[in-house]
Amino acid sequence: MWNNNWESYQVKNELYTPEKCLEITQKHRNTVLNIMKVFCDKVKNLWKQHDKDKEIPENLEKYTYLLNHQQEKEINEEWRQIHNRNNTHHIEWFINCKEPKLQYLVEMVCDQVAAAMARDAKYNDIFEDHKKRYMEKWLSEELAIICAHTFVDIRNSMHENTKKGA
């Protein structure tokens, strides 16, 4: 697969024709597609471990208590410490991560869309609110903008899919 370096695209001692340029472009597009499939597989594989810590008996007990006593701020904070620092889809995990990867940010945005949908089907998709939230979680402004746009885009697509299915 890695033989597709620039030299393999070049025509030796020939002028490029429009046809050859299209062939080169299609070869490049196919390589990009294959790489995107590998990346998407990596994102999909994160699902296997997503929120698995909630299945650990002592964590499940704390999580259950939290859901039944959400008004108790110290319980909420204790759970966040346990959960957020041990899951790749929470930005708090990134702070100490030696090898942060884009797929973890993708998982984070998907997790937040799912959480927003669970809280309220008419969730307000205001870009600036999400940008601010991401920046408060230690993301640079540029990365916060990307994540906020992605959140709104995915949430709107999910909303449209839900309407079509209704």
FENLIN-V564290 format. One record per pair of residues at least 24 apart in sequence whose C-alpha atoms are under 10 Angstrom apart, sorted by sequence separation. I is the first residue (numbers start at 1). J is the second residue. D is the distance in whole Angstrom. If there is no record, write none. Layout:
i & j & d
I & J & D
I & J & D
//
This chain:
i & j & d
4 & 28 & 8
59 & 83 & 8
125 & 149 & 10
127 & 151 & 8
126 & 151 & 10
127 & 152 & 7
125 & 151 & 8
126 & 152 & 7
127 & 153 & 10
4 & 31 & 8
125 & 152 & 6
54 & 82 & 10
124 & 152 & 9
125 & 153 & 9
2 & 31 & 10
53 & 82 & 9
54 & 83 & 8
1 & 31 & 8
53 & 83 & 7
125 & 155 & 7
52 & 83 & 10
124 & 155 & 10
125 & 156 & 8
51 & 83 & 8
123 & 155 & 9
1 & 34 & 9
51 & 84 & 10
53 & 86 & 8
123 & 156 & 10
1 & 35 & 10
53 & 87 & 8
51 & 86 & 9
52 & 87 & 9
51 & 87 & 7
123 & 159 & 10
50 & 87 & 7
51 & 88 & 9
113 & 150 & 10
122 & 159 & 9
49 & 87 & 9
50 & 88 & 8
51 & 89 & 9
105 & 143 & 10
109 & 147 & 7
113 & 151 & 6
117 & 155 & 8
121 & 159 & 8
49 & 88 & 9
50 & 89 & 8
108 & 147 & 9
109 & 148 & 8
112 & 151 & 8
113 & 152 & 8
116 & 155 & 9
110 & 150 & 9
111 & 151 & 10
113 & 153 & 10
114 & 154 & 10
106 & 147 & 8
109 & 150 & 7
110 & 151 & 7
113 & 154 & 7
114 & 155 & 8
117 & 158 & 9
121 & 162 & 10
46 & 88 & 9
95 & 137 & 10
105 & 147 & 8
109 & 151 & 6
113 & 155 & 6
117 & 159 & 9
46 & 89 & 9
91 & 134 & 9
94 & 137 & 10
95 & 138 & 8
108 & 151 & 10
109 & 152 & 10
112 & 155 & 9
113 & 156 & 10
94 & 138 & 9
106 & 150 & 9
110 & 154 & 8
114 & 158 & 9
92 & 137 & 8
94 & 139 & 10
106 & 151 & 9
109 & 154 & 9
110 & 155 & 9
113 & 158 & 9
91 & 137 & 6
92 & 138 & 9
109 & 155 & 10
90 & 137 & 9
91 & 138 & 8
91 & 139 & 8
46 & 103 & 8
50 & 107 & 9
45 & 103 & 10
46 & 104 & 8
43 & 102 & 9
44 & 103 & 9
43 & 103 & 5
46 & 106 & 10
47 & 107 & 8
51 & 111 & 10
42 & 103 & 7
43 & 104 & 8
46 & 107 & 7
50 & 111 & 9
41 & 103 & 10
42 & 104 & 10
43 & 105 & 10
39 & 102 & 9
40 & 103 & 8
43 & 106 & 7
44 & 107 & 9
39 & 103 & 8
43 & 107 & 7
40 & 106 & 10
//
